[in-house]
Amino acid sequence: MENHEVEIKARNPVPVQITVLRGRSLKGGKIDNPIAYVRAEYNNVHLGDSGKLQVTEGEIEYNFTTSFDCSFDGIQGLDNLVHKPVILTVIEVLPKEKKKKDEKTVILGQATVDLLPLVQGECMFTRTITIHPFFGAYLEQAISDEIKAVLDIAVSVPEPLLSETQLEGSNLLRITAESAYSVPESWNLTGPQFNYIVALFLPLSTQKELRVVFSNGMLKVAGEKEPRIKPKRWPVSNIVAFGAQNMADSFIEVCPYEDEDGELNSKEDWTFRTEAENEKKRVTWNIERRCFMEPEALLSLQTHIAETTFLPVEIKRVPLTPPAKSGKSSKMDKTEEEGPISFHGVAYVNMAPLLYPGVRRIRGAYPIVAFNEAEIFEKTKHKRNLTRETSGGKGQSQHAKITANKFKDEKGAKEAVKKSLINMKTLMTEHGLESEASGAVNMEGDQHAEARSYIVLEFSLAKPLVQKRLREDLAKRIAEMIPPRPLFPRRTSGADKAVTDYHNQIISVAKIIMDEYQEMFGPKLFEGKLSHEYQDQEERKHKLIFELNTSGKYFAFKEQLKHAVVKIVREKYLKTVAFEDREQLQTFLNELYIYLVDQMHCCLHKLLHIDPPDPIPESLLSSAQLKHFAKEAEGNKNFELASKYHLERLARDKSNPEHWFDYGTFYLLLNDYVKAEECFREAIAVDQEHVNSHVLLFSILLCGILACVNEQYEEADNFFESARCFEPSNIIAWTMQGLFYESQDQTILAEMAFLEAKKLQTATETLKKSLDEVVVDKAKATKVPETEPREKKEARKSIDVDESPLMAKHQEEPKLIPVTEQTLNETIPEFTRSIYMQTARFLLEVNALQFVSRAMAHELICNENGLSCEYHVVLARLYMQQGEFGKAEECLAEAGRINHQNPDLWALLGHLSYMKGDYTETKKHYARTISYVNDAFDMHSVCLRLGFIYLQEDVPLMNQPNLSISLPLKKHHPA
């Protein structure tokens, strides 16, 4: 990296040659064929003028060449090249008037040449650039939108400015200052004119910084609409033609508020921002500043972002001075202005997203607050007054203006102000009052916060600071750790294999006999001389048998079938010892003979006839039912029975990844991490074609968790990254990756993952809300009239749940529930589950308790409105799975104080009582659980255990309390 910079700085200057080939569609003011020439400028340096030539039919062949040297000494050479254009001014020479020696000229228009391709590795390029008319010039009036005046130019360098290695190591940063909205109401277009400036510093190394200044912001009144397409402007002030200030093919890309990276992108800010950007005053720059970043500058920028995160951007107002009468350049032409600074504010840009893998651009709205050196030092750890450096030490802050007015008639006013400021600052520092004083005197800066001012900024890189791993590379790494598994071959038992071998030998012997018959009687058969009478057929059969016996082939067939028959006796009939009783032997031989003949007939039938295969009878229990029974056994702590059900599913189909995944979660419940990891890896290996995408995703996530448990953090990173790339829209995958990064103290990457998960959650909520509104509208259109009397309805509501909820439910007759707006609103959840709560619930379902506490800790921190009932319920589930029943009871008690109508709360209370053997309390809790309209998360276990309790109590069949739970039991049963 250092060698690259030494190479750049050690090079001699390279000449950059600009050639103006011709001008087209040019017209003058007074005559049709005027005389015009081109003036070239770069970096406020006059490069030269072309010859004064006459326009012929709107065209001029200039062939004018000029050049300047591109220096490599320091950053300014290449940096100037990327953000300062070559300005070409087309000037018309007017005819000389009588009695006047000097000729008059008038500017027709200007064009700009972008030199960025030279820094991108090109040695020569040609362009056709538009000549933008000067305000009031004839060119503006004569040329229509369809036919514009243009210049054909060519730019070249004798050698590439950067080598391939230098191009790969460098980068290009684009900073765009768009607009500041909701500015203080005291800013007016009338009265004294001001220059609105934005300033910031970029670190280039440990000792150097690049000053970036955006000046000449335009104050616009409230209600003035902005164009839909907003071109970006050059950050130079010596372009007089209005259109030439715009950069070619460079426009501001507006994105929805929720996709921005700033601080004002939440739903609560959308209304305010819409109002501010349409109905309030604003200051517009729309200026893009390109910065060439060498490898050292890139490293310094990454270090600065990693250490401080925030980049302070100052906003200030400086009065404009009128043009000088002496004809010298005015102060308005300068980038910064001398004079007092007012309304001094600062916006803190969070640059951390630029360190996210693959991120090249951040754009957002950042609030403007009063400038405070102490606050800047606290956020950035750098004590620097950007304003004094930006204005070259000539600008003064507002609190110094009073002192300056007292000495304005004296010769040493500035020295006195400087001394007084230094003395005051030293005194405040000694007494520890610097931060309080600096915050108290900036009264005008506080108006930004009162008006809720904010500025929209954009930072864009040509290449990301942190390269993102490709999905193919991640898949390759996962495949190296978990190679693809071929399909498991079907294994047949020993008896089946013996029968199959017998069939194969029968077919082999049958083919030999058919070949022998063909050899003996084939010619007569083809000639048609073969008789089909019974006697002739019997004669041919005897001849065939005689031939087989005399040739010895018959005995060879017996020997060939002998081994297959022995295997059937051993494997099928399990006979391995000699019979002691001759009758038993004869009975067995008869049975064996019948079986062998039947199998021979079956085999020959299949050989000579093609019939559809027999259907395979379906099993009495499906895979879903076996899984359901396994979960029931797990809930009852009967792990041996649960293991049998899981093994039964695997025995039926080892190629199903869901079977391996469920078996892995079972081992997680037993804290057998080695076998659990084997199961999850097997689920990934057998599902290479992504048939069951969710199972594959969750298997990869759980492999990452187990890798963390085994302290294999590099593998864990690969697993989490692969899961996120496999399904980029999955909230749990992003949240899990954030929790992992946080455990590795990678704060910026963790923040990136959590932010992306929240964006996905917001998009999901918006979509769900729109769908709910559609459902509500359709339900209103098909409303069922309410025919039940109000008295009867209220009487039904008066049924006490505690008396006999099951009887009350059973005795109610089915009725039509009227669809009203109130009942429809009840179907929409009262709160939105956070990304951490979604992740915690998922981890509890799969028994991965290692990351649950981390997710719950985030939920505890981010919940500003207090902890919800669901938080305590989920925490109680965690404690119950960990065996800490006392803590679980405390959490459920707190949840009951928040919301006593949560069915999950009463289900867990019932589970706790059931584990203690207190069936009386269990019955009360379970009965209350099924009395609610909404179901609990484990409704099947609730109904099953409640039915078991009633059976144990031997309740008379007349009351039938257990029948009332048959409906929810069937609802949650997979059969």
Summary of the structure (lengths in Angstrom):
residues: 975
radius of gyration: 43.3
end to end distance: 66.9
largest distance: 151.3
contacts: 2840
relative contact order: 0.05
helix: 51%
strand: 17%
